[in-house]
Amino acid sequence: MTDFKVNSPDSNKAVELRYLSELHFGPMICFATSIGFKLPQHIGEVLEFVNWSPNAQFLTLCEVTYDTKSDLHSFILWLIDTEQSVAKECSRSGSPLRVKEITNAGDVIFL
């Protein structure tokens, strides 16, 4: 697997994803770093899916956690305001969360 970068629509910001592992028959799990903005430090390993709003102010990352007792993954979808460097939890699930689009106002539309 390879590392890759997802640029914002205006190409002034980006998220670099470094491959760590993958879910069984699923998407890649990556370590994310930011370029041109500060990524909140509490966000851990994320799935490969990065979505930007058209104005590049907002992006979503799906964080992956693993519970060794239950042997299950859980997923938290974060909406990140790149101008304020804050993250808001949009949703939490037992399966990967996928986003169709983000509006310029920061509204998340799911697949």
C-alpha positions in Angstrom: 0.0 0.0 0.0 1.0 3.6 -0.5 0.7 6.9 1.2 -1.3 9.6 -0.5 -2.5 13.2 -0.2 -6.0 14.6 -0.6 -6.0 18.3 -1.6 -8.7 20.8 -0.8 -10.7 22.2 -3.7 -8.6 25.4 -3.7 -5.3 23.3 -3.3 -4.2 25.5 -0.4 -4.8 22.8 2.2 -4.4 19.0 2.2 -4.6 15.9 4.3 -1.7 13.4 4.0 -2.6 9.8 4.8 0.0 7.3 5.8 -1.1 3.7 5.4 -1.2 1.7 8.7 -3.4 -1.3 8.0 -6.8 -2.1 6.6 -10.1 -3.4 7.8 -10.8 -7.0 6.9 -12.0 -6.8 3.2 -12.5 -3.1 3.8 -10.9 0.4 3.5 -7.4 1.4 4.6 -6.7 2.7 8.1 -4.3 5.6 8.0 -2.5 8.2 10.1 -3.5 11.7 9.0 -1.4 14.8 9.0 -2.5 18.3 7.8 -1.0 20.8 5.5 -2.1 24.4 5.6 -4.2 24.0 8.8 -4.0 22.4 12.2 -5.7 19.1 12.7 -7.1 18.6 16.2 -4.8 16.3 18.1 -7.4 14.1 19.6 -8.2 12.5 16.2 -6.5 9.1 15.9 -6.3 6.6 13.1 -8.8 7.3 10.3 -10.2 5.6 7.3 -9.0 6.6 3.8 -12.1 8.6 3.0 -11.5 12.4 3.1 -14.3 14.8 2.0 -13.9 18.6 1.6 -16.5 21.3 1.4 -16.3 23.3 -1.9 -15.0 26.4 -0.1 -12.3 24.2 1.7 -13.3 25.4 5.2 -14.7 22.0 6.3 -13.6 18.4 5.9 -14.7 15.1 7.3 -12.5 12.2 8.7 -13.8 8.9 9.9 -11.8 7.9 13.0 -11.4 4.2 13.8 -11.2 2.8 17.3 -10.9 -0.8 18.4 -12.2 -2.4 21.6 -10.1 -5.4 22.5 -12.7 -6.7 25.0 -15.5 -6.9 22.4 -13.1 -7.5 19.4 -15.0 -4.8 17.5 -14.2 -1.6 15.6 -16.2 1.5 16.1 -16.2 4.7 13.9 -16.6 8.4 14.7 -17.2 10.8 11.9 -15.6 14.2 12.6 -16.5 17.5 10.9 -13.4 19.6 11.1 -13.4 23.4 10.6 -10.0 24.1 9.2 -10.3 27.9 9.9 -11.0 27.4 13.6 -9.0 24.1 14.1 -12.0 22.5 15.9 -13.7 19.2 15.3 -17.4 18.3 15.9 -18.6 14.7 16.2 -21.2 14.2 13.5 -22.0 10.5 14.1 -20.8 7.3 15.8 -21.4 3.9 14.4 -20.4 0.2 14.4 -19.7 0.4 10.7 -17.7 2.8 8.5 -19.4 6.1 7.9 -19.4 7.5 4.3 -20.1 11.1 3.3 -21.6 12.1 0.0 -20.8 15.8 0.3 -20.3 18.7 2.7 -21.9 22.1 2.1 -20.0 25.4 2.5 -22.0 25.9 5.7 -20.6 22.6 7.1 -23.7 20.5 6.7 -22.8 16.8 6.1 -24.8 14.7 3.6 -24.3 10.9 4.1 -24.3 8.3 1.3 
